[in-house]
């Protein structure tokens, strides 16, 4: 599933530089990866504001080059063009990757931004040292405008934003102290005051943005998760199945073209719930959810889809390979549950197994096959798993007897053990 953004190799390598960029793009307090990704992307993938910023700085640098005719000014203009194009292309690439839930180019975007900030700040300092009053005022105005824009555009990455403002302001304030115009010393003293004020506004914007994203994430979690067990619900199940079917359809590797589905229904849960009350029933469901999580691989997904019904998606496994997990689930659920009763409660689980593409090519077909296999497990005595098997004319359900995968294999099972059903 690719619902959460992920960081990957961004082309600038690892090591100290990568760690510095990671620190700059994180907030004052650790945040979940999903929140951090949204904050970073909010700040680093705004193509429209970047184009306007590049246009304004190019206009200023062009004015400086024409006005002074100096070599440093034309060198600055050439560098501004190169960095502007590079930053734009990096942002475009990241916007394209963002649609696939990736953060591959963010570090490159940040690195180019820092290089541009240093060169532009130094160029503005040279404008002040040139002694041209118009260029001095122009440099101050542009840096003030950029700082205001940074406090909004880069609010999601406050450390990076504050560093950018400091890099832009420091050469300007320092060179104003050396200006032939004595009045510039007053402006030099005002620059750090303005910088602190803008940084405070930036942190306020960050808190507002963080609260907004965290509220949205919590609402999304509540909409997609079962409130009792914390497991993903039926909505997330549909999304996960759609994603897995899409991956299977596009996969070249054979292992990626198959996956298995479990439908689970607890045996004896209703009786325990009626006898000991809903509190005990809820405690059992929570414990079952924990045991299911512990019984599957990290790549597998378990969903609660009903009162005592669960679905498990197992990417990369065919039904024969998935039997070991089914055996483990049947075993762990059969262990007693301690839910503050006089004696531990015992329940069981019936598991139906279906595989893609043999037992279905859509979500509904796969769930229907697994569901029928699960009901066959209940019919045969509960507390077991049954694999949905195809026959020449129609799929058949071959039960695993006593959790023995060999008994579930038509090549090793007796003919009278094979039950055929029209699906």
C-alpha positions in Angstrom: 0.0 0.0 0.0 1.3 3.4 -0.8 -1.0 5.6 1.2 1.8 7.2 3.2 4.6 9.2 1.7 8.0 7.7 1.9 11.6 9.0 1.7 13.9 7.4 -0.8 17.3 7.9 -2.4 17.2 11.5 -3.6 20.5 11.6 -5.5 22.5 13.7 -3.0 23.8 10.8 -1.1 23.6 10.0 2.6 26.0 11.0 5.4 26.2 14.3 7.2 24.7 16.4 4.5 21.6 14.2 4.2 21.2 14.3 8.0 21.5 18.1 8.1 18.7 18.4 5.4 16.6 16.0 7.4 17.0 18.1 10.5 16.2 21.3 8.6 13.0 19.9 7.2 11.7 18.5 10.6 9.9 20.5 13.2 10.7 21.5 16.8 9.1 18.3 18.0 9.0 14.8 16.4 6.0 14.2 14.3 4.5 11.1 12.6 6.0 10.4 9.2 2.7 11.2 7.5 2.5 14.6 9.1 6.1 15.4 8.5 5.7 14.5 4.8 2.7 16.7 4.4 4.5 19.6 6.1 7.6 19.2 3.9 5.6 18.9 0.7 3.4 21.9 1.6 6.6 24.0 1.8 8.6 22.6 -1.1 6.2 21.9 -3.9 4.5 25.2 -4.6 5.4 25.9 -8.2 3.4 29.1 -8.6 5.0 31.0 -5.8 8.5 29.7 -6.9 8.0 31.1 -10.4 7.0 34.5 -9.0 10.0 34.5 -6.7 12.4 33.6 -9.5 10.9 36.3 -11.7 11.2 39.0 -9.1 14.8 38.1 -8.2 15.8 37.8 -11.8 14.4 41.3 -12.4 16.4 42.7 -9.5 19.6 41.0 -10.5 19.2 42.1 -14.2 18.7 45.7 -13.0 21.9 45.4 -10.9 23.9 44.0 -13.9 22.7 46.7 -16.3 23.1 49.5 -13.7 26.6 48.6 -12.6 28.0 46.8 -15.7 30.2 44.9 -13.3 31.6 41.4 -13.9 30.3 40.2 -10.5 26.8 41.4 -11.3 26.7 39.5 -14.7 28.1 36.5 -13.0 25.4 36.8 -10.4 22.8 37.0 -13.1 24.1 33.9 -14.9 24.1 32.0 -11.6 20.6 33.2 -10.8 19.3 31.8 -14.1 21.0 28.4 -13.6 19.7 28.1 -10.1 16.3 29.3 -11.0 15.9 26.7 -13.8 17.4 23.9 -11.5 15.0 24.7 -8.7 12.0 24.8 -10.9 12.8 21.5 -12.5 13.5 19.9 -9.1 10.1 21.1 -7.9 8.3 19.8 -11.0 10.0 16.4 -10.6 8.9 16.3 -6.9 5.3 17.2 -7.8 5.3 14.3 -10.2 6.7 11.9 -7.6 4.3 13.2 -5.0 1.4 11.7 -6.9 3.0 8.3 -6.3 3.5 9.1 -2.6 7.3 9.6 -2.8 9.7 12.2 -1.4 12.6 11.4 -3.6 13.5 15.0 -4.7 12.8 16.9 -1.5 16.4 16.9 -0.3 17.6 18.1 -3.7 15.0 20.9 -3.7 16.2 21.9 -0.2 19.8 21.8 -1.2 19.3 24.0 -4.3 17.2 26.4 -2.2 20.1 26.8 0.3 22.6 27.4 -2.4 20.4 30.0 -4.0 19.8 31.7 -0.6 23.5 32.0 0.0 24.3 33.4 -3.4 21.4 35.8 -3.4 22.2 37.1 0.1 25.8 37.7 -0.9 24.7 39.5 -4.1 22.5 41.8 -2.1 25.4 42.6 0.2 27.5 43.5 -2.9 24.7 45.8 -4.0 25.0 47.7 -0.7 28.8 47.9 -1.0 28.5 49.3 -4.5 27.4 52.6 -2.9 24.4 52.9 -5.3 21.5 54.1 -3.1 18.9 52.7 -5.6 20.4 49.2 -5.5 20.7 49.3 -1.7 17.0 50.2 -1.3 16.1 47.6 -4.0 18.1 44.9 -2.2 16.4 45.7 1.1 12.9 45.7 -0.4 13.4 42.4 -2.2 14.8 40.7 0.9 12.0 42.0 3.0 9.4 40.7 0.5 11.2 37.3 0.2 11.3 37.0 4.0 7.6 37.6 4.3 6.9 35.0 1.6 9.2 32.5 3.3 7.3 32.9 6.6 4.2 31.7 4.7 5.4 29.4 2.0 7.9 27.6 4.1 5.9 27.5 7.3 5.9 23.7 7.2 9.7 23.6 7.7 10.4 26.3 10.3 14.0 25.5 10.8 14.8 25.8 7.1 12.7 28.9 6.8 14.5 30.7 9.8 17.9 29.7 8.4 16.9 31.1 5.0 15.8 34.4 6.5 19.0 34.6 8.5 21.2 33.9 5.5 19.4 36.6 3.4 19.5 39.2 6.2 23.0 38.8 7.5 25.0 40.1 4.5 22.5 42.9 4.1 22.7 44.1 7.7 26.5 43.7 7.8 27.2 45.7 4.6 24.8 48.4 5.7 27.1 49.1 8.6 29.9 49.7 6.1 27.7 51.8 3.8 28.9 55.4 2.9 25.4 56.5 4.0 25.3 57.0 7.8 21.5 56.5 7.8 22.0 52.9 6.7 23.3 52.0 10.2 19.8 52.6 11.5 18.4 50.2 8.9 21.1 47.7 9.8 19.9 47.7 13.4 16.3 47.2 12.2 17.0 44.2 10.0 17.6 41.7 12.9 14.5 43.1 14.7 12.4 42.5 11.6 14.0 39.0 11.2 13.0 38.0 14.8 9.4 39.3 14.2 9.0 37.4 11.0 10.4 34.3 12.6 7.8 34.6 15.4 5.1 34.9 12.7 6.5 31.9 10.9 6.3 29.8 14.1 2.7 30.8 14.5 2.0 29.8 10.9 3.7 26.5 11.6 1.6 25.8 14.6 -1.6 26.6 12.7 -0.5 24.4 9.8 0.6 21.5 12.1 -2.8 21.6 14.0 -4.6 21.6 10.7 -2.7 18.6 9.3 -2.9 16.7 12.6 -6.7 17.2 12.8 -7.1 16.0 9.2 -4.9 13.0 9.9 -6.9 12.1 13.0 -10.2 12.5 11.2 -8.9 10.3 8.4 -7.8 7.7 11.0 -11.2 7.7 12.7 -12.9 7.3 9.3 -10.6 4.4 8.3 -10.1 2.6 11.6 -12.2 0.5 13.8 -12.6 2.5 17.1 -12.5 -0.6 19.3 -9.5 -2.6 18.0 -7.7 0.1 16.1 -7.6 -2.1 13.0 -8.3 -0.7 9.6 -12.0 -1.0 8.7 -13.9 -1.9 5.6 -13.1 1.4 3.9 -9.4 0.8 4.2 -10.0 -2.8 3.1 -11.5 -1.6 -0.2 -8.5 0.8 -0.7 -6.0 -1.9 0.1 -7.6 -4.5 -2.2 -7.8 -1.9 -5.0 -4.1 -1.1 -4.6 -3.0 -4.7 -4.4 -5.0 -5.6 -7.5 -3.4 -2.7 -9.3 0.0 -3.8 -8.3 -0.7 -7.4 -9.4 -2.0 -6.3 -12.8 1.2 -4.2 -13.4 3.7 -6.7 -11.9 6.3 -8.4 -13.9 7.7 -10.6 -11.2 5.6 -13.6 -10.6 5.6 -13.3 -6.8 4.1 -9.9 -7.1 1.2 -11.2 -9.3 -0.2 -13.4 -6.6 -1.7 -12.8 -3.1 -4.0 -14.5 -0.7 -7.1 -13.4 1.2 -8.3 -14.8 4.6 -11.8 -14.4 5.8 -12.1 -15.1 9.5 -15.0 -15.6 11.8 -14.7 -16.3 15.5 -16.2 -19.5 16.8 -18.1 -19.2 20.1 -17.8 -15.5 20.4 -21.5 -14.7 20.4 -22.1 -17.2 23.2 -19.3 -15.7 25.3 -20.5 -12.2 24.6 -24.1 -13.1 25.6 -23.0 -14.9 28.7 -20.3 -12.6 30.1 -21.5 -9.2 28.7 -20.3 -6.7 26.1 -17.3 -5.6 28.2 -15.9 -9.1 28.1 -16.7 -9.3 24.4 -15.0 -6.1 23.6 -11.9 -7.2 25.6 -11.8 -10.5 23.6 -12.0 -8.6 20.3 -9.1 -6.3 21.3 -7.1 -9.3 22.3 -7.9 -11.1 19.1 -6.7 -8.0 17.1 -3.4 -8.1 19.0 -2.9 -11.8 18.3 -3.8 -11.4 14.6 -1.2 -8.6 14.3 1.4 -10.7 16.0 0.6 -13.7 13.7 1.1 -12.1 10.3 4.1 -10.5 8.5 4.8 -6.8 8.5 3.7 -6.6 4.9 0.3 -8.3 5.6 -2.8 -6.3 6.5 -5.6 -7.3 8.8 -9.0 -5.5 8.8 -12.1 -5.7 11.1 -15.1 -5.8 8.8 -17.9 -6.8 11.2 -18.7 -7.7 14.8 -16.4 -10.8 15.0 -15.4 -10.9 11.4 -11.9 -10.1 10.1 -10.2 -10.1 6.7 -6.4 -10.5 6.1 -4.6 -9.6 2.9 -1.3 -11.4 2.3 0.7 -9.9 -0.6 3.1 -12.2 -2.5 1.8 -15.5 -1.1 -0.3 -18.1 -2.9 -2.8 -20.1 -0.9 -0.4 -23.0 -0.2 2.3 -20.7 1.1 -0.3 -18.9 3.3 -1.3 -22.0 5.1 1.4 -21.7 7.7 0.1 -18.3 8.7 -3.5 -19.7 8.8 -2.3 -22.6 11.1 -0.6 -20.1 13.4 -3.8 -18.0 13.6 -6.0 -20.9 14.4 -3.6 -22.0 17.1 -3.1 -18.6 18.8 -6.9 -17.8 18.8 -7.6 -21.1 20.5 -5.5 -20.1 23.5 -7.5 -19.0 26.5 -8.4 -15.3 26.9 -8.0 -13.7 30.3 -10.7 -11.0 30.5 -11.1 -10.6 34.2 -13.6 -13.5 34.5 -13.4 -16.3 37.1 -11.8 -18.5 34.5 -10.1 -17.8 31.1 -12.5 -17.8 28.2 -11.9 -20.0 25.1 -13.1 -19.3 21.6 -11.9 -20.5 18.2 -11.7 -19.2 14.7 -12.7 -20.5 11.2 -10.6 -19.3 8.3 -11.4 -19.4 4.6 -8.5 -18.9 2.2 -8.7 -17.6 -1.4 -6.0 -16.7 -3.8 -5.5 -14.3 -6.7 -6.0 -14.8 -9.6 -7.2 -18.4 -9.3 -10.2 -17.7 -7.0 -11.1 -14.3 -8.3 -9.8 -11.2 -10.1 -11.9 -8.6 -8.3 -12.3 -7.7 -4.6 -15.8 -9.1 -4.5 -14.9 -12.4 -6.2 -11.9 -13.0 -3.9 -13.9 -12.1 -0.7 -16.8 -14.3 -1.9 -14.5 -17.3 -2.4 -12.8 -16.8 0.9 -16.1 -16.3 2.6 -17.5 -19.6 1.2 -14.4 -21.4 2.3 -14.8 -20.0 5.8 -18.4 -21.2 6.0 -17.2 -24.6 4.9 -14.7 -24.6 7.8 -17.5 -23.9 10.2 -19.6 -26.6 8.6 -16.8 -29.2 9.1 -16.5 -28.4 12.8 -14.9 -25.0 13.2 -11.5 -24.2 14.5 -9.8 -24.9 11.2 -8.9 -23.3 7.9 -10.2 -24.3 4.4 -8.6 -23.4 1.1 -10.8 -22.6 -1.9 -9.7 -25.0 -4.7 -10.8 -25.0 -8.4 -12.0 -28.1 -10.1 -12.4 -28.8 -13.8 -15.9 -27.4 -14.0 -16.2 -25.2 -10.9 -14.2 -24.2 -7.8 -14.2 -26.7 -5.0 -13.4 -26.2 -1.3 -10.8 -28.6 0.1 -10.6 -28.5 3.9 -7.4 -28.7 5.8 -8.0 -31.5 8.4 -6.6 -30.7 11.8 -4.7 -27.8 10.3 -2.7 -30.2 8.1 -1.8 -28.5 4.8 -1.2 -31.9 3.2 -4.9 -32.7 3.7 -5.8 -29.5 1.9 -3.9 -30.5 -1.2 -6.0 -32.3 -3.8 -3.0 -34.3 -5.0 -2.6 -35.8 -1.5 -6.2 -35.8 -0.2 -8.6 -38.7 -0.6 -11.4 -38.3 -3.2 -14.1 -38.5 -0.6 -12.5 -35.6 1.4 -13.0 -33.2 -1.6 -16.2 -31.2 -1.5 -17.3 -29.4 -4.6 -19.4 -26.2 -4.6 -20.7 -24.0 -7.4 -19.5 -20.5 -6.6 
